């Protein structure tokens, strides 16, 4: 039946002029009555539209026992809905319920019994499970949503989970945005998690891939030691024990709580007509019921009161990490710390989880430790303010051929820190950092998907406009600010120093 | 400093929905037609002095300027006794400075204005690229061409970069994925310049004079194609570049010749021991060149087999059905002027290594024996047609793609005819190319992992691995010396 309906739409046009280059960022906003916010940016380079949807949920919304669930849930959002991925919903659901019952029995046996349970009983139940899995296959349409997107020219098709946000991405031809609205609103309302147990195996394989990256286990422990109380303590992938033991019921409760429109933002960037987008959003996303309000996380990171040190040995290159607790995003000290990270710079290191004050080899520490003193292969400094915690991190790799030890680099970095506490940095260094932030920002506007990612995530925390006010704050930073934050945060009892050495010295063979 | 200006406007709309009928399934959605014609390289091709060409596009949407120079030069042309020369050049081209400027001064200046400048030489091409705000274009151009034309490879920064490269060599056997891709190619191409690896003494032997000699051989106007885009006036940019390069002399390009015959490795299992909890696997053989007329059919066929992520057979079977892995599929890799490689790939826990391999081999066989379904064809073909315009989203990427077409001698109507060639692929053709280019019986299976648990297998596929063919154990080489590790 064709329904004609009338929409009263309120649309905000927000234009911001950025910096000396007078770049304009035109973001159009619309909020549905269920709380879902729609952001739109017109950019008509090619007839395509980047369509992203972000939910304010990540690993920080987990607790011990269900770590890794936000990420597993993201995987499961591709495993069908009541309408998608199934030929006969009722018939399949009947089998699915039996599968869950059986697996609950197996989990009780395996994970509740101290001795790992009755092996024969488990084998018998497992056999029944295998048969049921075979019988459900006839009703399952594999990767239905993914196939539809691809058939319609979907690119950049993916999803990702971080500590704070989970995003679902696709870029479509500009005449097919309605497909995204249909599919995403459907999986927001009607998610039905088929093949849960085999997908858990997939996620465990994903964790193993990380485990086989040299140095992973050590870094996981460093992070866990640095974040003692807050839910940043565990990684997004979760602990292996929890991946094994979490249940379908855990997943459904998580979905019900966090996958609600008032906890999400949908963003569209590309060759689009905002009125058309709003009409479609009202029609598709507008039908999703509003959920309960969600309380932010409670446990921030308490003061450390003592210095932490960690030592490890393994198959990765010898390295030094020094980490300091800093304020979370949006606090006044965030900007001076970012400028300081940029001044100290990188010059070969990857920075903190790939971010960092990259210095292209012109950072102060690179010049000092890599070029002048030739003690390090690489050295980086980075500042990362997350939603509820912050960290400033130094990383360095010593010169093996000169027999430099991580402890030598630690002394050098402390000497430089002490100098900055007294003298700060030079006006040229500060100006360079500011220029770099501004240029990087303008460059970021050229990528439609990058723009969607940056603004979508920012919107869920402090509003998308914070990417512009943050830039403005960076431009106000003075040398006094730098000295002040260096003195405040670079203290031993606010730090964790992690020293890692390659097992068996520098040579690396294939036989370990 | 200018203050940020925020304008908030609140506009009430009264919209009457027109034709938004509710459909019960997404396949019933009807879309308005969309026509897209790709940009024509002819409209951007620009001649500079001394026979240098470029692809140049004005793009005034943001105050940015991007330029890159694509040079026909790469690691394949390293002299036999100077293996790694191109890697050293990659590391030291900018840091080594020019005849009149220190590298550190150039880097400092580019960084100060918030720009980025990079140089990288790969197998047969090298790229110098610069990105900055358009207000700094003139200064950027001077630095860019100074490095391109007059690199000096000064001793101190050169030695430092060599020491850092040697330090990186120590990590060559750290990552299982790195080991696998390197050793798989070594097995397929044999001892050939395509697979030779630099070692400590070869890095050490590269001198400033060697680098300057290589630069003199390959860096001249007719051997370079520019790509530029951004907020500028095209004719002004052309004049500025011409002024800088007016005295740059051409040379005669001498490209070394290489054998295109490769040994056929004995089919079977090639195992590299590493104490990890998964097996990292590649299985396959030599592939094809991308100039092959069957290229488009091979793309479609591989999309269905294992290239089309979740819509592909290998992913559906190995990941979705069996939960054996996170990352799996098949790929044809291409290289300019040589056949590439074909491989199925997967990483899975040790006990399911044999099972995952057997499932991938089944899919190799199935796509040869049975025609693919109409649905599979429909998805693959539509994916290529409907996602086509995505390639042209960025002006700079488009200009670089055109430069690349010209450099590698591909037809300049490649993009214009692309969709027709995809449309022309039939089910019969897919099966034909599967039979022609996929050979399970000639495949090698390379595994990096822990031998005993991999060999033991699991319930669904008990070992030993020699059920898949003779097992050859490969010892890795010491990356510093090139000597086999015992």
Interface residues (C-beta under 8 A of the other chain):
Chain A: X1 X2 X3 X4 X5 X6 X7 X8 X9 X10 X11 X12 X13 X14 X15 X16 X17 X18 X19 X20 X21 X22 X23 X43 X45 X46 X47 X48 X78 X83 X84 X137 X142 X143 X146 X147 X148 X150 X151 X152 X153 X154 X155 X157 X171 X173 X174 X175 X176 X178 X179 X182 X183 X186 X195 X197 X198 X199 X200 X201 X202 X203 X204 X205 X206 X208 X209 X211 X212 X213 X214 X275 X278 X279 X280 X283 X315 X316 X317 X348 X359 X360 X361 X362 X367 X370 X371 X374 X377 X378 X397 X399 X400 X401 X428 X431 X432 X435 X436 X437 X438 X439 X440 X442 X443 X445 X446 X447 X448 X465 X468 X469 X472 X475 X506 X507 X508 X509 X510 X511 X512
Chain B: X1 X2 X4 X5 X6 X7 X8 X9 X10 X11 X12 X13 X14 X15 X16 X17 X20 X21 X22 X23 X24 X25 X26 X27 X29 X31 X32 X33 X34 X36 X61 X62 X63 X64 X95 X104 X107 X108 X110 X111 X112 X113 X114 X115 X116 X117 X131 X132 X133 X135 X157 X160 X163 X164 X166 X167 X168 X170 X171 X172 X173 X174 X175 X176 X179 X272 X273 X274 X275 X276 X277 X278 X280 X308 X309 X310 X311 X315 X316 X319 X320 X321 X322 X323 X324 X325 X326 X327 X347 X348 X349 X378 X379 X382 X383 X385 X386 X387 X388 X389 X390 X392 X393 X394 X395 X475 X476 X478 X479 X480 X485
